[in-house]
């Protein structure tokens, strides 16, 4: 039997999809990207914001058309957890809906479909990577306790739960033994890791991960600003394997709006943190995520945000417009900002950011940087690569490498940056 997977949403969701694919291989499914050939189609959904919900529904309806070929359709993920009863009522054609709390029973569904005499369960040590085989995500927790007023994740994923550190280290070692050289540590909030454990922290976990033989590069994403300790900064600074890369979603810079969002800290805390990182690790790349159009955001609030972006010159920046999500506190707030205004503000920030990125990339021309080769692009006759300044999640740019010799996918090479392509760069093998 053949199984096709449609994985939507964030990297945390992708790890769940990889676990399902690993489970499917245990049941002897052949994995296919060609949905018309699939006997089973799994749609792992996102239910975070309106655009993600629409994408998920479209994917479900696309999958259902293959029931004409007798395919079975399994739908899982955040959309199912959030709207389980609505989905069962409105789209009863789906063969199986799986809520987050029922993931351990996906094996029972595969039992039923394959008539297997043995039942298997999801395991972090049995993942079929959807990323390049030399790079992988490592999910260290689930859930979130931050309860930002605009965010539905705590409603969907529940309270914060750190994974056992021994299990995380075992998974990381297994990934490296299977050829992974680059690991990106992820969670809804990585900095909270260990707060529900005894005498453990993200800094300690990163220190232990960095000891793994044959692991070349380690990166940590989704750092909550007020939980970035001096110890964590020192670990990132001093551990050679850890990328000097800080992914810190600040959401806004207006202290008034940060309070309304239930974000801990204010503009001063954010500025002090950024100044500290820049001072201690001058070569650090700082990435952030912003939210504009939050209820009550005034022109003055937006001007504060603009000035903050212009001053701090984030090397990487993503921005969302506010999505009005039911059952969140922000949903009940007044003084909603129009979608037109929110989009205009988003576009204005991105114009500023484009200039910042252009300047940052210009400063790299002539530099020699170590990159990992992700793949070959035949149409360009170039290799797609990244340095430690680029994460693997398609948010940052990439480096196109020209070479007269054949390069190995998943290997590291020194390249000289030769041209700024906008968000991307061109380089030649040294």
N, C-alpha and C positions, 0 to 999 in steps of 0.2 A: 504494500500500500504506500501511496505517496502523500506527504503532508506539506502544505504550504503555510507560511507564517507571514502575517502583516503586522508589523510592530510600529506603533505610533507613540508620539510623546517623547519623554525625556530619557536620558541614559539609564536612570534607575529602572524604568519600565523595560528598556532594552535588555537589561540583565535578567529580568524575569522571563522575557521571551527566549533568551539563550538557555535558560534552565529548562523551559518547556521543550525546546529543540533537542537538548541533551536527553531529556526523558523520552522523547519520540524515537530517538536513535536506539534507546534501550529496548523499545518495543519493535525494533526492526523497520521503522518507517524509513522510506527514502525521502529525503528533504528536497523539495523542488521550489523554484521561483516562478514556475509556470502554473498559474492558478487553474487554467482549464484542464490540466493533467492531474490536479490534486484530488485525492479521495477524501481528505480532511483539510479544512481551512481553519486556521486559528487567527482570530483578530484580537490583538492585545491593544486595548483602547486607552486614550487619555481623556480625562473629563475635567481638566483644570480651568480652562476659559472657553468662551463661546466659540472661537475659531477652532479650537481643538475638538470640541464636542461635535461641531459640524463635520470636521474631517473624519471623526470616528464613525458617525452615522453613515456618511458616504461610503466608507470602507465596508461597513456591515452590509449595506445594500448591494455593493459591488460583489461581495462574497456570496450573497444569497442567490445571485443569478446562476452560480455554478451548481446549485442544487438540481438544476435540469440535467446535470451529468451524474446525479446521485451523490454528490459531495455532501459530507456532513460539515456543518458550520458551528464552530465553538467560539464564543465571544467572552473575553475576560478583561481585566484591567479596571482602571479608575472609573470609567463611565458606567460600568456594570455595578461597581460598588455604590456609586452615587445614585443611580437611577434604576436599580435592579427591578423593582416591581413595575415601574413605568415601561421599561423595555420589554419585560415579559408580556405585558398587556398590549403594547403598541406594535411590537415586532415578534409575534409568537412563532414566526417561521424559523427562527434560530433554533438549532437542535439542542445546544447546551449553553447556558449562561453560567459563568463561574465567578463568584465573588472572591474578594481577596482572602477572606477567612477560609475559603474552600479550596485553595490552591493545592493542598496536600491530597485532594481527591481527584486531581486531573488524571492521575494514574488509573483510577477506577474507570474513568471515561475511556481511556485507551484500552483497558482490559475489555470493555464491552465492545469496542470497535474492532479489536484484533483477535478476540477470543483467546487471549493470552492465559496461560496457566500460572503465570507468576506476576505479581503486582510490584511495580516500581514506584518510587516517590521522587518528587523534585529534590534536587541537591545542588548546592553551590559548587560542589566538586565535580559535577557532571553538566557542564555547559558546552554548547556548541556555539562558538563565537561568531557573531554577526559582524564584528569589527575585523580589520586585518589581523591575521593570526599572530602578529608580533606585538599587538597592542590590545589591552583589555581594560575594562572597568572593574573596579572592586567596590561593591556596595557594602558599607560597614554598619548601616543601621536602616531602620524604616520608621515612618511616622514623623511627626513634628509637634513640638510643644510651644512654638513661638506664637501661634494664634494671631497672625497679622490680620487686620480687620477685613482686608480685601480677598483673603486667600481661603480656598476650600480644601486645601490639602489635609489639615488636621481632621476635617469632617470625613474625608475619604480614607486616609491612611492611619488615622488614630494617633495615640500618644507615641512619643519618641521611645524607640527600643534599640539599644545598642546590641549588635551581634557579639557573641563571645569572641574575645581576641584570639584565643587559640585556634578557633575555627577559621577566622579571617586569615591568620598567618598560614594555616594549612592550605586554604584555597589559593592564596598568593603563590605559595611554593609549587602547588600543582600547576598553576598557570605558567609559571616560569619553566617548569620541567617540560611543559608542552610547547615551549618555543616563544612564550611572551617575553618581550624585553622591556616594554613600557607599560606601566600600570597607572591608571588614573583613579584616585580614591574619591568616592562619591557617596552622598546621602542627601536627604533634604536639608540637613544642617550638619556638616562634618565637624564643626567646632564643638558641638554638644556631645560628641562621642565620649563615652565613658562616664558621663555624669550620673548615670543610673547603675554604674558598676562600682566596685570597691577599688579605690586607689588606681584608677586608670584614666588615661586621657588621650586625645588625638596625638599630642606630641610624643607620648610614649609609644603609641602604635606605629607612628611614622618611623621612629628610631628603630623599632624591631623589624619593620618591613625593609628598611634600608640595608639590613644585614644579610638579606637573601642573596646567595651567590647567583651570579649570571643575570640578575635584574640590573638593567642599565639605567633606567630612568623612572622616577616616581613623581607624580603630580597630584596635588590635592585641590578639589573644587568645592564650591558652595560653602564658603567661610562666612559665618555671621559676624558682623563687625565687632560687637562689644565682647565677643568671646575669644578674640584673637589675643592670646596671652603673649607676654614677653618670652616665655619658654618656647612657645610654638614658633615664634619668629626666629629665635636662636637656632632651633632644630632645622628649620628650612634654610637658614643662612649657612649652617655649618656642615650639614649632610651633603656630601658631593653628589649623591644620586638624586636628590630632590630638586626639581625644577624651581628656580627662583621666580615663582609665578603665583600671584595671589588673586584668586577669583572671589571677589567680595561684592555680592549684590547689595548695594546701599539703598536702592529704590528711590530715594529723594535726598535733597540737602536742606530743605526747609524744616526747621525744628518743629514748627507748628504742624506740618503735614506728617512728619515722622511720628509725632505723638498720636495724631488721628489714626495713623496706620497701625498703631500699637507696636511700633519699632522701638526697641530699646536704644537709648543714646540720642544724640542730637548732632547738629552740624559741627559743633566744637569737637565732640568725640571722634567723628569721622575724619575731620581735618588733622587732628592730633595723630590718629592711627596712620593715615597716609604719610604724614611727615616722618613718623617714626620708621616706617618701612623704607621710605626713600633714603633716609639717613643711614640706616643700618645695612641696607642692601641696595646700593645705587643702581645696580643692573636689573633690579626686579621689574617684572612686567605685572601691572595691575589691571585686572579686568573687572568690570562692574556691570550691573543690570539696573535699569531705571524704569520707573513707572510714572507716566504722565496722565493727566486727566482724572486723577483721584478726586472724589467729591470734596468740594470746597477749595480746590487748588485755584488760587488767584493768579493774576498776572505777576504780582509781586513774588509769590512763591516760585513761579516759573523762572523769574529773573534770578532768584537765588540759585536755583538749580543750574541755569546756564552759566552763571559766574563760577560756580563750583567746578563744572566740567571744564571750562576754559582755564581755570587756575591749575587744576590737578592733572590735566592732560593724560587721561587714562589711555594706555596703549590699546586696550580692547574695551568695547562698550556695546551693549545691546539695550534696546528700549522697547517697552510695551506700552500700549494704551490701556487704560483701565477697562476691565470687563466686569459688568454688574452681575455678581454671582449670588443666587438665592441662598439663604441661610447663613450668609456672612454678615457681620455687623455693618460693613460698608453699604450693603444692599439697602439698609434702612436709613442711610444718611441722606440729608437734603443737600441742596446746592450742587446738584450733579452738573458736571462739565459736559458740554455737547461733544459728540463724536468728532465733529468737524474741527472744533478747537483742539481736542486732544491729538488728532492726527497732525494738525498744523504744528503743534508743539513738538511732537515726535520728529517730524521732518526737519524742524529747525535745529534740534539737538543733533540729528544725524548729519546735517550739513557742517556743523561745527566739528563733529567727530571725524568726518572725512578729511578735514584739513589737518587735524591732529595726527591721524594715521598716516597721511601723506608725508608729514614732517618726520614722523617716527621711522617710516620705511626709508625715506631719503637718507636718514642718519646711518642706516645699516649698509648702504651701498659701499662696496670696497671691503667690507668686513668678511672675515672667514668664520663660518659657523658650522657646527656639527649638526647634521640632519639625519633623520631616519627616512628611508625610502618606503613610501606607502604603496605605490603602484606605478606602472608604466602607462602613459597615455599615448596610444598609437597615432591618434589624429594630430597631436602636437609634436610627436617624436621627442617627448620630454618625460621626465619622471616627476611624479608628485611626491613632495617631501615636506617635512616639518622640522623645525628646530624646537628647543625647549620653550621658545617664545610663542609657539602655536599649539593649542590643545587640539585633540582629535575629534571634537564634536561639531565640526562644520560651522562654528561661530567665528573663529579666528580665520585669518587668511591662510594661504599655503605658499610653498616655495616650489616653483617649477625649475627643475634641474636639467641643464643640457650637458651631455656627456658623449664623448666619442667611443667610450668603452661601455660594455654592458654592466649595469649595476644590479646588485642582488636586492630583491624586495626584502624589507625587514632588517637590512644592515645599515650601519651608520657610516657616513662619509663626510669629509671636510669639503665645503663648497664656498666659493666666493660670490657674494651678492653682487650682481651686475646691473640690475635695473628695477625700478619701482613700477609695478603694474597696477597701482591703485591700492586695493586691499591685499593683493598678492605680490610676490617678488619673483624675479628671475635670477638664476644663479648658474655657475659653471663649476664642474668638478675641479677641485684643486689638483 
